[in-house]
Amino acid sequence: MYRQRFLENRGWTIERIWSRNWWRNASMEIERIDQKVKQLMKEEEVREKVEI
């Protein structure tokens, strides 16, 4: 918990994968994380364009 708070205070975003979900359907969890990464990258591109 302290490590997570430390990282979040420095701008990190923590996305959890629950072990129960992983064991039930790992491919769905991988897809969910992949979509989250793509969303964050798209948001960062927009932010960079606005700053320029």
Secondary structure by P-SEA (a helix, b strand, c coil): caaaaaaaaabbbbbbbbaaaaaacaaaaaaaaaaaaaaaaaaaaaaaaaac
